[in-house]
C-alpha cells in the first residue's frame, strides 16, 4: 500500500506566486512524535541526574559527619592535653618564683612556654599574640587539618617530654632538700663541736665525731630531715641510739637517748619527735650526741644547721 502524500500550497498575494510542498504522512508523524517525546526524555534525564547528585551529596555528607566527629574527638583530646600542660607549666612557674634552682631548670623549656610559665600571655599553647611568629607561620602554612593535628601532637609530646624532665629535676631537688639535715635536733646548749677535743672522761686528746647538745633529761629529740629509721636500740658507747637514713647517701645518728618514740621502719618527717634526751652509754651527763654521715663519711653538722632550733614540747 502506497504511503499517503499531502500537498501544501503557499501563495504570495502580492506577486501571485504559488508554491507547493508535498510531504509523506509517515515522516510527518515521526517528526511530530519526536518533537513531543524529546522534552519528556530530557525531563527524565534531568530527574535521573538530580537524583544521582542528591545521592552523591548525601554520601559526602555522611563522610563529612564521620570526619567532623573524629576531628571533634581529636580536638577534645588535644584540649585536655593542653589544659594539663598549662596546669603543669603554671605549677612550675609558681615553684620557680620560690626556688631559684627551679628557675634555672626552666631554661630547658621553649621561650613561648617559659614566658607562659613565668606569667606571660595567657594564650593557649600552639598560638601566640604575634601573627608573624614561627608558630603562627607554621600553622597557617598547613592546609590539611590532619597536618595541623599532627603538628600539635608533636608539639605537645615534645613539651610533655621537656616538662617531665623539668618536673623530675624539681622533684629530685625537693627530695634532696627534704633529705638534707638542716634543723637543730634538740633545744639546749652546744657543749662540744666536731673535731679535736679533750676527752671528758679520760682527759686525753680525742677526736669528737659530732655535736653534743646538753639539756634536760626527757626533753624531745627531733628528726633533722625526712627519712626512714634504720636502727633504734642500744649501741655501746652511744647508749640508746637512733639512726635515720635520708637517702642520697645521707644518714643521721642520735645517741645517749633515754627513750624511743620512733622505731625501726618508721618514716619520719623533718621536725618530727623521734626520742627523748638522756645520758645512756658513755657520757658524763644528760645530752644528745648528734652525727651526720654523707656516703659513709662524717660531715660537720654545723655546715647544714642553718635554721633555728625547734621549740621544746
PERARA-V689842 format. One record per residue. N is the residue number from 0. BURIAL is + if it has 9 or more other C-alpha atoms within 8 Angstrom, else -. Layout:
BEGIN
n: {N | N}
burial: {BURIAL | BURIAL}
END
This chain:
BEGIN
n: {0 | 1 | 2 | 3 | 4 | 5 | 6 | 7 | 8 | 9 | 10 | 11 | 12 | 13 | 14 | 15 | 16 | 17 | 18 | 19 | 20 | 21 | 22 | 23 | 24 | 25 | 26 | 27 | 28 | 29 | 30 | 31 | 32 | 33 | 34 | 35 | 36 | 37 | 38 | 39 | 40 | 41 | 42 | 43 | 44 | 45 | 46 | 47 | 48 | 49 | 50 | 51 | 52 | 53 | 54 | 55 | 56 | 57 | 58 | 59 | 60 | 61 | 62 | 63 | 64 | 65 | 66 | 67 | 68 | 69 | 70 | 71 | 72 | 73 | 74 | 75 | 76 | 77 | 78 | 79 | 80 | 81 | 82 | 83 | 84 | 85 | 86 | 87 | 88 | 89 | 90 | 91 | 92 | 93 | 94 | 95 | 96 | 97 | 98 | 99 | 100 | 101 | 102 | 103 | 104 | 105 | 106 | 107 | 108 | 109 | 110 | 111 | 112 | 113 | 114 | 115 | 116 | 117 | 118 | 119 | 120 | 121 | 122 | 123 | 124 | 125 | 126 | 127 | 128 | 129 | 130 | 131 | 132 | 133 | 134 | 135 | 136 | 137 | 138 | 139 | 140 | 141 | 142 | 143 | 144 | 145 | 146 | 147 | 148 | 149 | 150 | 151 | 152 | 153 | 154 | 155 | 156 | 157 | 158 | 159 | 160 | 161 | 162 | 163 | 164 | 165 | 166 | 167 | 168 | 169 | 170 | 171 | 172 | 173 | 174 | 175 | 176 | 177 | 178 | 179 | 180 | 181 | 182 | 183 | 184 | 185 | 186 | 187 | 188 | 189 | 190 | 191 | 192 | 193 | 194 | 195 | 196 | 197 | 198 | 199 | 200 | 201 | 202 | 203 | 204 | 205 | 206 | 207 | 208 | 209 | 210 | 211 | 212 | 213 | 214 | 215 | 216 | 217 | 218 | 219 | 220 | 221 | 222 | 223 | 224 | 225 | 226 | 227 | 228 | 229 | 230 | 231 | 232 | 233 | 234 | 235 | 236 | 237 | 238 | 239 | 240 | 241 | 242 | 243 | 244 | 245 | 246 | 247 | 248 | 249 | 250 | 251 | 252 | 253 | 254 | 255 | 256 | 257 | 258 | 259 | 260 | 261 | 262 | 263 | 264 | 265 | 266 | 267 | 268 | 269 | 270 | 271 | 272 | 273 | 274 | 275 | 276 | 277 | 278 | 279 | 280 | 281 | 282 | 283 | 284 | 285 | 286 | 287 | 288 | 289 | 290 | 291 | 292 | 293 | 294 | 295 | 296 | 297 | 298 | 299 | 300 | 301 | 302 | 303 | 304 | 305 | 306 | 307 | 308 | 309 | 310 | 311 | 312}
burial: {- | - | - | - | - | - | - | - | - | - | - | - | - | - | - | - | - | - | - | - | - | - | + | + | + | - | - | + | - | - | - | - | - | - | - | - | - | - | - | - | - | - | - | - | - | - | - | - | - | - | - | - | - | - | - | - | - | - | - | - | - | - | - | - | - | - | - | - | - | - | - | - | - | + | - | - | - | + | - | - | + | + | - | - | + | + | - | + | + | + | + | + | + | + | + | + | - | - | - | - | - | + | + | - | + | + | - | - | + | - | - | - | + | + | + | + | + | + | - | - | - | - | - | - | - | - | - | + | - | - | - | - | - | - | + | + | + | - | - | - | - | + | - | - | - | - | + | + | + | - | - | + | + | - | + | + | - | - | + | + | - | + | + | - | - | + | + | - | + | + | - | - | - | - | - | + | - | + | + | + | + | + | + | + | + | + | + | - | - | + | - | - | + | + | - | - | - | - | + | - | - | - | - | - | - | - | - | + | - | + | + | + | + | + | + | + | + | + | + | + | + | + | + | + | + | + | + | + | + | + | + | + | - | - | + | - | - | + | + | + | + | + | + | + | + | + | - | - | + | + | + | + | + | + | + | + | + | + | + | + | - | + | + | + | - | - | - | + | + | + | + | - | + | + | + | + | + | + | + | + | + | + | + | - | - | + | + | + | + | + | + | + | + | + | - | - | - | + | - | + | + | - | - | + | + | - | - | - | + | + | - | - | -}
END
